[in-house]
Amino acid sequence: MGQLFTDLQAVRLDVEANAVIILDQTSLPGEKVYLSLSTKEAVWDAIHRLKVRGAPAIGITAAYGIYVCCKSLRARKFDDFYKGFVEIRDYFESSRPTAVNLSAALERMERCVLRNRELPVSRIKRQMLREALAIRDEDAASCHRIGVYALSLLRPGMGILTHCNAGHLAVSEYGTALAPVYLGQQQGYNFKVYADETRPLLQGARLTAYELRYAGVDITLICDNMASVVMRKGWVQAVIVGCDRIAMNGDTANKVGTSGLAIMARHYGIPFYVLGPTSTIDRRCPDGNAIVIEERGSEEVTDMWYARRMAPDDVKVYNPAFDVTPANLITAIVTERGIARAPYNETFERWFGEEEKDSAETGSKTEE
Ligand SMILES: CSC[C@H]1O[C@H](OP(=O)(O)O)[C@H](O)[C@@H]1O
């Protein structure tokens, strides 16, 4: 599995070249293509077209990207530099609306710039680099801890069904939903994973099946409409998914199709777990109704994967990229701070309190 983490990095920063290097996930599983992004347009396009995707990976890409783009700014006065920062921030914000990690990472980079406003611009840029690298390293630590907590809910030999890709390719390393699978593999748990192909963009078929096979995990690919069959046959003992935005009451936005899985899991008496870092919990979002659901182009449904068009010309298409699973269908939400069960907001508020205390104690990790 170690090879997986070195061979298939979703996103990394090339400081020498001042560029964000991503593994183009629209070329997987057929080709491993790495892209070097050094302009705000290239970063925006990569996020918008899911060349890099997954909430944490999107946040890390935005943090690396705004550092790379700001490093090229020639402004010497803070006000001019900050104006350039804000322009790039707003542009990146427009790339995809649902995953909160994008705006959360940009807000954290902005706090870094404002915290260091008295420094020369050259030193502010250095602080931005440290902040962006800290965002990536903290994500890697979070994913590992999510795996440890989630593994405590699972037993060797279990069948696990997952949806979309919330694995190593969606984060810095390990993954969220797949973190316990990789940790379990290191400890001989021999999980059997069932991955939904996840129409229309097939992240399950193209990415989850790819990375799990790369890591030697027992993986069976199914079409989305087969999930009920494998649950009814008793092959699945847990459904584990990632998340793109969690509201304070526990309602969770994740890849479209997730809420249907939660309903099926409840019907079959199978626990349904949402795994993700606390950075995916949106404090300003009281419930799922407040979550903006990205809608994407019809060609992803009608044309994308077929040698020829598989739908009537000009047929109306509805293509929501996400849906919201109500908190009452979620057995537990697992983050790097622990395992939350309903009523979720009590635990979330406690976690946020712990976070504020931790950052007050350590100060800003990026202060020189
Ligand atoms: C670890 S977050 C993964 C999360 O992101 C995916 O969405 P997309 O592929 O559109 O970025 C999906 O919702 C996954 O659960």
Ligand as a Chemical Component Dictionary entry (heavy atoms), coordinates in Angstrom:
data_LIG
# 
_chem_comp.id                   LIG 
_chem_comp.type                 NON-POLYMER 
_chem_comp.pdbx_formal_charge   0 
_chem_comp.three_letter_code    LIG 
# 
loop_
_chem_comp_atom.comp_id 
_chem_comp_atom.atom_id 
_chem_comp_atom.alt_atom_id 
_chem_comp_atom.type_symbol 
_chem_comp_atom.charge 
_chem_comp_atom.model_Cartn_x 
_chem_comp_atom.model_Cartn_y 
_chem_comp_atom.model_Cartn_z 
_chem_comp_atom.pdbx_ordinal 
LIG C1 C1 C 0 -12.823 12.699 0.766  1  
LIG S1 S1 S 0 -13.970 13.741 0.037  2  
LIG C2 C2 C 0 -14.552 12.732 -1.235 3  
LIG C3 C3 C 0 -15.873 13.173 -1.755 4  
LIG O1 O1 O 0 -15.706 14.048 -2.870 5  
LIG C4 C4 C 0 -16.356 13.471 -3.974 6  
LIG O2 O2 O 0 -16.927 14.412 -4.826 7  
LIG P1 P1 P 0 -16.149 14.814 -6.203 8  
LIG O3 O3 O 0 -15.556 13.566 -6.767 9  
LIG O4 O4 O 0 -17.255 15.408 -7.044 10 
LIG O5 O5 O 0 -15.120 15.834 -5.772 11 
LIG C5 C5 C 0 -17.424 12.586 -3.365 12 
LIG O6 O6 O 0 -18.520 13.325 -2.906 13 
LIG C6 C6 C 0 -16.631 11.978 -2.243 14 
LIG O7 O7 O 0 -17.367 11.375 -1.261 15 
# 
loop_
_chem_comp_bond.comp_id 
_chem_comp_bond.atom_id_1 
_chem_comp_bond.atom_id_2 
_chem_comp_bond.value_order 
_chem_comp_bond.pdbx_ordinal 
LIG C1 S1 SING 1  
LIG S1 C2 SING 2  
LIG C2 C3 SING 3  
LIG C3 O1 SING 4  
LIG C3 C6 SING 5  
LIG O1 C4 SING 6  
LIG C4 O2 SING 7  
LIG C4 C5 SING 8  
LIG O2 P1 SING 9  
LIG P1 O3 DOUB 10 
LIG P1 O4 SING 11 
LIG P1 O5 SING 12 
LIG C5 O6 SING 13 
LIG C5 C6 SING 14 
LIG C6 O7 SING 15 
# 
